[in-house]
């Protein structure tokens, strides 16, 4: 079921709900440059046990594109706003890249509403090289739209072997990237440049699972392993033969990695 939901903040988000009416809630959050369809490979697996709420992050997909820059406080607030609008008292949460970072903010600031978090292919801080990379990316997008970075994005998201073996899905992922609103993309890049959760991970009080592709460069195994070590009870699972968007690049291995944590 697709539904546009206007939050108390005035922002309207595009959502899709799948799964049994009486099942517990699981919320899925997309990466930068993606939309809720990035989770298609997980839905049949997840809805066996959960009522799954997917949403297009503000500035993405069919959701509103409010004026930027955005912040993680705002992205986290959108999740709580969705839960309030749908009268969801508590839920599990899974996000990838920017979505995973949003999950870290939820784990730190809304442990009364979010019961456990899967942070996939994300990081928790913004060192100088990371900030500079986003300056370059924003300049390219401002000049040439998402088409200017689409091929480079695919190169970091999906391994070359997988792209060669899956041309149709690779094209659909590329189309998803190029359809992203330029203003929304840049506004979210600004949020990424202010990412500052690493120093607070020791305060997390709910279970958090970190999952990432072995070939991921931006959220490397070393980066994610350090995040897990800094999080009380945190665990990191590495997925072989996967790059940054591991849930698409290696869906069976990704699904297996979250199975026990989400009690599937």
N, C-alpha and C positions, 0 to 999 in steps of 0.2 A: 504494500500500500504506500503510494507516494503522497506526501502531504507537505504543504508549505505552512510553517508555523511562525507566527509573529511573537517574538519574545517581549517581555516587559520592557526591555531596553529599546524597543522599536525596530530591532533588526529582524528580518524574516529569513529563516533558514529552510532550505529544501531538505526533506527527510524521506526515508523509506523504512518501513517496518515489516519484518518477516518473522515467522515463527508462531508457535502456539500462544493464544491469549493468556493462558495461565502460567506460562513459564517465567522464570526470573529474567530480568533485563540484562542485556549486554549491549554496550554502546561502542560503536566503531568510528574512528576518526581518521580522515585521510591525510596524506602527505601534501606538502607544497606541490602545486602543479598538477594535482589529481582531483578526483571527485569520488563520490560514494561508490561508483562502479568498480573502483580498484579492489574492493573486497568480494567481487563476484565469486572467486574461487573458494571462498570460505563459507558462503552462506548455507549451502546444503549441509555441510558439516556442523556448523554452529547451531542451526535451527532445530537440530535433533534434541537439543537441551535448553535452548534459550529463545526468548523473544528479543530479536536483534533490531536495534535502532541504529541506522546509518544516517549520517548527515553530511552535506557539503559545507565545509568550513567557510566562514564568511569570506567573500572575495573569490570564491570558487564555485564551479558548477552552476546550479540554478539558484544559489543563495544570493542575498543582497551583497552589494559592494559598497559598504559605507566608506566615508572618507578615511584615509590612513593618516599617519602610520598606525598599525595595530600593535597590540601588546599581548603577552601571554596572559596577563590578568584578564584582558578582554576575551581571549579565546577560551580560557577556563570558564569565565563567566557565562559564555554562550552555552556551554554544556549544562551548567546548573540551570540556566534559563530554560533550556529544552526540557530538562527533567521536571522543573516546576510546571511548565505549560502542559506537559503530558501526565502530570501527577505521579511521577516516578519517585518513590521515596528513596530507594537505594538501587545501585546497579554496579556490575563489573564494567570495566572500561578497557578497550584495546585500541591503540593508535600506532601509526607507523611514521617515523621521521617527525615532522612537525606535529602530527597527531600523538605520537609517543611522548613528545615533550609536553604537550598539553596534558597528557596523563600524569606526568610527574608533578605538574602544578596542582592537579586534582588530588594526588596522593598527599601532597604537603598541606593543602589548604581546605580540603573538603573530605576528610576521612569519615565524616558522619554520613556522607551520601554515597561515596565510592568505596566499594568493599575490597576490590583488588584490581591491579593494573597490569596489563601487558604493554611494555614499552618496546616496540620493535624498531630496529635500525635508527636509533636516535642518539642524541648526545645531551649533555646537561649544562654546557657552558659555551661561551663565545670568545675563544682566544683571538688574538690579533689577526692571524692568517685567515681564520674563519670569517671574521668581519670584512676583511679586504676582499675575500672571494665573493661575498654577497654584493659589495660595491660594484665589482666587475659585472656580476650577473645582472644587477638592476640596470646598469648602463646599457648592456646589450639588449635587454628586453625593452627598455624605453625607446631605443633606436629602431629595433627591428621586430618587436613583438615576440611572442613565445616561439615563433618559427626560428628565431635566431639562435635559440639554445636547445631546440628539440632533439637534435641528433646527439649533442653532448650529454643531455639529460639521459637519453636512452643508454648511452655508453656507461653511465655510472649506475643506472637502475638495474640493468639486465646484462647478464654475461653474453659475450659474443656468440658462444655456442648455442645458447638458448634462443637468441634472436634468430639465428640461422635456421633452427629447427622449428620455430613457431612464428612464421612471418605474419599470419593473420592477427594473432594476438599482439605481436609487436606493433603492427600498424594501429590497432585500436588503442594501445597505450600512447603511441605518439599523437594520435588524434585527440586523446584526452588532454595531453599536455598543451597542445597548440590551441585548444578551445578555452584555456584558462584566461580569465580577464586580466589584462596587463596591470591595471590599477590595483586589483586585488592581490595579484602576485607580488608586486612591489611593496604593498602595505604589509604583507606577511613577511617578506624579507626583512623589513625593518624590525619586526618582532624577533626574528631569529638573531639579529645582531645584538639584541639586548638579553639574550638567554642567560640566566644566572641561577640555575637550580643546584649546581654541583655542590656548592658550599653547604647546602641545607639537606642533602640526601640522608644524612645521619639522623634527621628528625622524622623520617617517614615511619608511620605507625601501622601501615597496612601492607599486605603481601604485594610485592612487585617482581615480575618476571621480565628479564631483559632477553630479547631474541634478536639475532642479527646474522646477516650473510657473511661468510668468510671472506668474500671478495669486496665487501663494502669498504670504501675509502673514507667517505665523510664521517661515518659512524663505525669506525674500525673495530675489530674484535678487541684490541687493546683498550680503546676508549670505553666500549660497553662493559668489558670485564672490570675496569676500574670503577665504573658507575655501580655495578652490582656489588662490588666489594665495599663501597661506601654506604650502601643501603642496608639497614638491618634486615637480615634474612634474605637479602637479594640473591638471585641466581641468574647466571648468564648461560644461554644455550646458543651455540654457534651452528649455523646451517651451511653445510658444504655446498659448493657449486651454486652459490647465490650471491648477488651483489646487493645494491641498496634497497630495492623493493622485493624483499625475500618472499613475501606472500604470493606474488605473481611469478617470480623467477623460479621458485621451488615450492609450489603449493602443498604437495603431499608432505614434504619434510617440515614445512612451516606448520601445517595443521597438527602433525605429530608432536611438534615441540611444545605446543600449547595445550595439548590434550589433558595431561594430568593436572596442570595448574588450574585449568578451568573446569575440571571434573567432567570431561566429555566422554 
